[in-house]
Every structure is written in C-alpha cells, then in structure tokens.
Amino acid sequence: MACTHPFGNDPAKTARYRAFWDRADTRRPLVGFSIKSWFPLQEFSASAAWQSHDVLTPEMIDPEAFLDDQERLLREGEILDDDIFRGASPSQAVPWLDGMLGATLRILPGTVLGVERTLSWDELAQLRVDVDGPWFAKYMACIDALVRRADGRYPVSHGALIGPSDIAALVRGHTQSVLDFVESPDPMRRLLRRCGEIFRQITVEAWQRIPRYHGGYFDAQYQLWSPGPIVRLQEDAAGVLSPRLYREFVQPVDREVARHFANAFIHLHTNSMFLYDLFLEVEEIRCFQVNYEPHSAGPPVAGMIPALRKIQAAGRPLVFRGSFAPDELRLLVDSLDPRGWYLYIMVESVDEADRLRRVLSM
C-alpha cells in the first residue's frame, strides 16, 4: 500500500533512519526505490533545454523553472511504498563548485563537465570561492527557491560537490596534479588543505540557509536523512593514487573535513576499492556510500561483496545504490548484515519495485 503522506514523507520514517545510523538490530535493510534516471540533466525540462548550447553559464539557470519538475519527481514516494524520505537539492547535473572556482562548464550529451584548469602555484595561493560571484549566488538562489517551495513538506539539502582531491585535479589539471604529489609535495599539501577548507565552507554556507527536517539533516542525492549535521565527501580523483600517497596527502584533509559533521559520509566508486582500508582509518567518516556500476566496467555484485563486508565489519553504516536483478539482490541479502545497511535501488517501474520487494521480504 502506498504511503498517504505527501511525497511519501511519513514522519515515522525517522525511526528506521535512526536505526540505520545506530546499526540497530533489524530483520532487513533500510530500503528505498526510485524511478528517476541516472542522468539528472534530462529529468528537468529546464536543464534538458541546455543541450542546444556548448557552455553553461549562471544566467541560463532559473531556479524557479526546476520546481514543478522537482515535485513531479518527488511524487514517486506516493506510489513506491518504502522506508525513505524524498527531498530536493540544487540540480545534480550542475558541477556547482567547479563553476565557483572559475572552470568553464561544458555541456555534453547527458551531463555537464567542469573543464580542468592549469593554474600556477602563485595563482593557487589566492584560491577561494567568491561569495559575491555569479555561481555562488546562483547555487544559493536555488537552495532558497527550494526552501520556499518545500515549505516544510519535504527536505532540502546541499548539492553534490566535488571533493578536495577533485578540486586539486580541477585547478592544476588531472595529469599534473598526480605529478605534483611527487614533484611538489609541500605546495600540494597546502593546496589540498585549502581545497578541504573550501569544500567545508560551501557545505556550511548551504546549511545556514536550510531548515532542519523532522529535527535532522538530509542529502538529496541518496535520500539520506541523518539526526546530526551531514556532509557528502567524495575523492574520485584519489582513485589514481597509491595507498601511501592517499594516506600522506589526502587522508588528513578528509579527517579534518569530516570531524566537523557528526554524520559525515563518503561517496565511493569501485575504482578506489583498493583504498577502502585507508578510508576506514578515518574514524570521523561515519558512513560509506558505494555505487554498483557494472556499466562502467566495475565488478559484478559477487565481486563487490568482500569490500562491502569489510565496511560492515568496521562497524560503519553502508549505503549501496544501484540497479539489481532479483538474483543479484538475493545474493546481497544472503551475504550482508541488515544492520546499518541502506539499499537505494534504481528501478524502471513500480512493477519492478514490487518484484524486488518480495526478495527483500517487505
């Protein structure tokens, strides 16, 4: 039976989220379904129209133009009977922080990409986010518009931002930034510390504008509610670093950022599975979010289970997102501890969700 609350946001769902964060005993994982696509650029008429352009500029973004489509997408919660809240953030198709740091935002088929820069160390000594600049203003305008429209009916969150190592790769260039770890270690340490400060600053600035939802915080990319301050870390660029380089250069930055947020979590891909032990060393990272992405040449479900078990064995909550066939889902259910496990499942229809619900004993 579908939830009768608007957008499926029954306040009683906070109990299951709290149990997830506490890794409390439970017979099954926290489960959410979504019919949304993996490509947010196409989900909104306002951003789909950008595909006739080569470059995205702040003037092209009208925060109000996203709101009707946003609420249409959130209505899936009224027909998908599951455990999660549904909320909204500034467009996940826009690399907001890239724009704030001066990158050109190139519009590609299905996505928008920040073009890497090649700034000198002297230029990087002045690296900062211009809070009076157009990209910062537009990002905050999108948050303000969502807060007004939501009016407490659904949660609003920060957007998806690139993490410290990603920022360094953006402003130095992806190839040069890797060489810098060996050729210019001290400047790279200073740059990464500054990148961490920028990442934390933007997150804090956003949360100063966003009201709490049922007393907690929210991340709209994964529909993840938390009882305490939340930040979504990512270190996609670290996937090309050795364990030694990650531990020496990036790990202290992740630790410093995460310690300011009681419910910090990190978004991970399978290309960095060899670094999971080192991410787990950062006790301040409370939760791990991992994507299942065989379409990107990642391992199958069976190949991921050892890494997922490692996260659970360390006592960390696990968010696992992907599209799953029934046999893959059965393997996961049989292999993982339901405590502190949130399955965020992308489906193509309500019928598919209903078939998977039976595997999950919902």
C-alpha positions in Angstrom: 0.0 0.0 0.0 1.4 3.4 -1.0 2.1 6.0 1.7 -0.7 8.5 2.2 1.6 11.3 3.3 2.6 13.9 0.6 5.7 12.7 -1.3 5.6 9.6 0.9 7.3 11.5 3.7 5.8 9.9 6.7 7.5 11.4 9.8 7.6 7.9 11.4 10.3 7.0 8.9 12.9 8.8 11.1 12.9 5.7 13.3 14.2 3.5 10.6 16.9 6.1 9.6 18.0 6.4 13.3 18.2 2.6 13.4 20.3 2.6 10.3 22.8 5.1 11.8 22.9 3.2 15.1 23.3 -0.1 13.3 20.5 -1.4 15.4 19.2 -5.0 15.1 16.7 -5.4 12.3 15.4 -8.2 10.0 16.0 -6.4 6.8 17.9 -3.3 5.5 16.5 0.2 5.1 15.1 0.2 1.5 14.4 3.0 -0.9 13.3 2.7 -4.6 13.5 5.4 -7.3 12.2 5.5 -10.8 14.4 8.5 -11.6 17.2 8.0 -14.2 20.9 8.1 -13.6 21.1 11.3 -15.7 19.5 14.3 -14.0 20.2 16.7 -16.9 17.3 15.0 -18.8 14.9 14.8 -15.9 14.1 18.6 -15.9 12.8 20.5 -18.9 14.8 23.5 -17.7 18.1 21.7 -18.0 17.3 19.4 -21.0 17.0 22.7 -23.0 20.7 23.4 -22.3 21.7 20.7 -24.7 21.4 23.2 -27.6 24.4 25.1 -26.1 28.0 24.3 -25.7 28.7 26.1 -22.4 26.6 26.5 -19.2 26.6 30.0 -17.6 24.8 31.1 -14.4 22.5 33.3 -16.4 21.0 30.2 -18.1 19.8 28.8 -14.8 16.4 29.9 -13.5 15.8 28.3 -10.0 12.0 28.6 -10.3 12.0 26.7 -13.6 13.1 23.5 -11.9 10.4 23.4 -9.1 7.4 21.9 -10.9 9.5 19.0 -12.3 11.2 18.6 -9.0 7.9 18.0 -7.2 6.7 15.7 -10.0 9.7 13.5 -9.4 9.2 13.5 -5.7 5.7 12.2 -6.1 7.1 8.8 -6.8 7.2 8.5 -3.0 3.4 8.4 -3.0 3.3 5.2 -5.2 6.5 3.4 -4.0 5.9 2.1 -0.6 9.4 2.1 1.0 11.4 3.4 4.0 12.8 6.7 2.8 12.1 10.4 2.7 12.3 12.2 -0.6 13.7 15.7 -0.9 15.5 18.1 -3.2 18.8 19.9 -3.9 20.2 22.3 -6.5 20.4 20.5 -9.8 22.7 17.4 -9.5 23.5 17.9 -13.2 25.5 21.1 -12.5 29.1 20.9 -11.2 28.5 23.9 -8.9 31.8 24.1 -7.2 33.7 23.8 -10.5 31.9 26.9 -11.7 32.5 28.7 -8.4 36.2 28.0 -8.9 36.3 29.5 -12.3 36.1 26.5 -14.5 34.2 26.6 -17.8 31.2 24.2 -17.6 31.0 22.3 -20.9 27.6 20.8 -21.8 28.0 17.2 -23.1 25.3 14.6 -24.1 23.5 13.9 -20.8 25.8 15.8 -18.5 27.8 18.9 -17.7 31.5 18.8 -17.1 33.8 21.3 -15.5 36.9 21.8 -17.7 40.1 21.4 -15.8 42.4 24.5 -15.4 46.2 24.7 -15.2 46.7 27.4 -12.5 50.2 28.1 -11.2 51.2 27.8 -7.6 51.2 31.6 -7.3 47.7 31.7 -8.7 46.6 29.0 -6.3 47.9 30.8 -3.3 44.8 33.0 -3.8 42.3 30.2 -4.4 39.0 30.9 -2.9 35.3 30.9 -3.6 34.0 34.3 -4.5 30.9 34.6 -2.3 29.9 37.7 -4.4 30.3 35.8 -7.7 27.6 34.6 -10.0 28.0 30.8 -9.5 27.9 31.1 -5.7 24.9 33.4 -5.9 23.0 31.1 -8.3 23.7 28.0 -6.1 22.3 29.7 -3.0 19.4 31.1 -5.0 18.5 27.5 -6.0 18.6 26.5 -2.3 16.5 29.4 -1.3 13.9 28.7 -4.0 13.6 25.1 -2.9 13.2 26.0 0.7 10.4 28.4 -0.1 8.6 25.9 -2.4 9.1 22.9 0.0 7.6 24.9 2.9 8.4 22.0 5.2 6.7 19.4 3.0 10.0 17.7 2.0 13.6 18.2 3.0 16.1 20.4 1.1 19.8 19.7 1.0 23.2 20.8 -0.2 24.1 19.8 -3.8 26.6 17.2 -4.9 30.0 18.9 -4.8 33.5 17.6 -5.9 35.8 16.8 -3.0 39.2 18.1 -2.1 41.4 15.9 -4.3 38.9 16.5 -7.2 39.3 20.3 -6.6 43.0 19.9 -6.8 42.7 18.0 -10.1 40.4 20.6 -11.4 42.6 23.6 -10.8 46.0 22.0 -11.6 44.9 19.6 -14.3 44.3 15.9 -13.6 47.7 14.7 -15.0 49.7 17.5 -13.5 48.1 17.1 -10.1 49.2 13.5 -9.9 52.8 14.5 -10.8 52.6 17.2 -8.1 52.4 14.7 -5.3 56.0 13.7 -6.2 57.4 16.8 -7.8 55.9 19.5 -5.5 54.8 17.8 -2.3 54.7 20.8 0.0 52.7 23.0 -2.4 50.3 20.1 -2.9 49.8 19.7 0.8 48.9 23.4 1.1 46.6 23.2 -1.9 44.8 20.1 -0.5 44.3 21.8 2.9 42.8 24.8 1.1 40.6 22.6 -1.0 39.3 21.0 2.2 38.5 24.4 3.7 36.7 25.4 0.5 34.6 22.2 0.5 33.6 22.6 4.1 32.9 26.3 3.7 30.4 25.8 0.9 28.7 23.0 2.8 28.3 25.1 5.9 27.1 28.1 3.9 24.4 26.0 2.4 23.2 24.5 5.8 22.9 28.0 7.2 20.0 28.5 4.7 18.3 25.2 5.0 15.9 24.3 7.8 16.1 21.0 9.6 13.6 18.4 8.6 12.0 16.5 11.5 14.9 17.7 13.6 17.6 16.3 11.2 19.6 16.9 8.1 19.4 15.4 4.6 21.3 14.5 1.5 19.0 14.5 -1.6 21.3 12.6 -3.9 20.8 9.5 -1.8 17.6 10.5 0.0 19.6 10.0 3.3 18.3 11.6 6.5 20.6 12.0 9.4 20.0 13.1 13.0 23.1 15.3 13.0 25.0 17.6 10.6 25.8 15.8 7.4 28.4 16.3 4.6 28.8 14.2 1.5 32.5 13.7 0.9 34.0 12.4 -2.3 37.5 11.8 -3.5 37.0 10.5 -7.1 40.5 11.8 -8.1 42.1 9.7 -5.4 41.4 6.6 -7.3 44.7 7.1 -9.2 46.8 7.5 -6.1 48.8 4.8 -4.3 47.8 3.9 -0.8 50.9 5.7 0.5 50.0 9.0 -1.3 46.4 8.9 -0.2 47.4 8.3 3.5 50.1 11.0 3.4 48.3 13.8 1.5 44.5 13.3 1.3 43.6 11.3 4.4 44.4 14.2 6.8 42.2 16.5 4.8 39.3 14.0 4.8 39.7 13.7 8.6 39.7 17.4 9.1 36.6 18.0 6.9 34.6 15.0 8.4 35.3 15.9 12.0 33.0 19.0 11.7 30.0 16.9 10.8 28.5 14.3 13.1 27.1 12.2 10.2 29.7 12.6 7.5 29.6 10.1 4.8 31.8 9.4 1.7 30.7 8.6 -1.8 32.9 5.9 -3.4 33.3 4.1 -6.7 34.7 0.7 -7.4 37.9 2.1 -8.9 39.0 3.1 -5.4 38.3 -0.3 -3.7 42.0 -0.7 -3.0 41.8 2.4 -0.8 38.8 1.3 1.3 41.0 0.2 4.2 42.5 3.7 4.3 39.2 5.4 4.1 38.1 3.2 7.0 41.0 4.5 9.0 39.3 7.9 9.1 37.0 7.3 12.2 35.3 10.6 11.6 33.7 9.3 8.4 30.6 7.7 9.9 29.1 6.1 6.7 30.2 4.7 3.4 28.2 5.1 0.2 29.1 2.8 -2.7 27.6 2.6 -6.2 27.0 -0.7 -8.1 28.2 0.2 -11.6 28.9 -2.7 -13.9 28.1 -0.4 -16.9 31.4 1.3 -16.0 33.4 -1.9 -16.1 33.1 -2.4 -12.4 32.9 -5.8 -10.8 29.7 -7.8 -10.5 27.8 -8.0 -7.2 29.7 -11.1 -6.2 33.0 -9.3 -6.7 31.9 -6.4 -4.5 30.7 -8.4 -1.5 34.1 -8.7 0.2 34.6 -4.9 0.1 31.1 -4.3 1.4 31.6 -6.8 4.2 34.8 -5.0 5.1 32.9 -1.8 5.6 30.3 -3.6 7.7 32.9 -5.4 9.8 34.4 -2.0 10.6 31.0 -1.0 12.2 30.2 1.6 9.6 26.7 2.2 8.1 26.6 1.3 4.4 24.6 2.9 1.6 24.6 0.8 -1.5 23.0 2.2 -4.6 22.3 0.5 -8.0 20.0 -1.4 -10.3 19.7 -5.0 -9.4 18.3 -8.2 -10.9 16.4 -10.4 -8.4 19.2 -12.9 -8.2 21.8 -10.2 -7.5 19.6 -8.8 -4.8 19.1 -12.2 -3.3 22.9 -12.7 -3.2 23.3 -9.4 -1.4 20.6 -10.2 1.2 22.1 -13.6 1.8 25.7 -12.1 2.2 25.4 -8.9 4.1 24.3 -7.9 7.6 21.0 -6.0 7.5 22.2 -3.7 10.4 23.3 -0.3 9.3 22.6 -1.2 5.6 20.6 1.1 3.3 19.7 -0.2 -0.2 18.9 2.6 -2.6 17.5 0.8 -5.7 17.0 2.3 -9.1 14.1 0.7 -10.9 12.3 1.3 -14.2 8.7 0.8 -12.9 6.5 0.2 -9.9 6.1 -3.4 -11.1 9.9 -3.9 -10.9 10.0 -2.5 -7.4 7.2 -4.8 -6.4 9.1 -7.9 -7.7 12.2 -6.8 -5.7 10.2 -6.1 -2.6 9.4 -9.8 -2.4 13.1 -10.7 -2.4 13.6 -8.2 0.5 10.6 -9.6 2.4 8.9 -6.2 2.5 
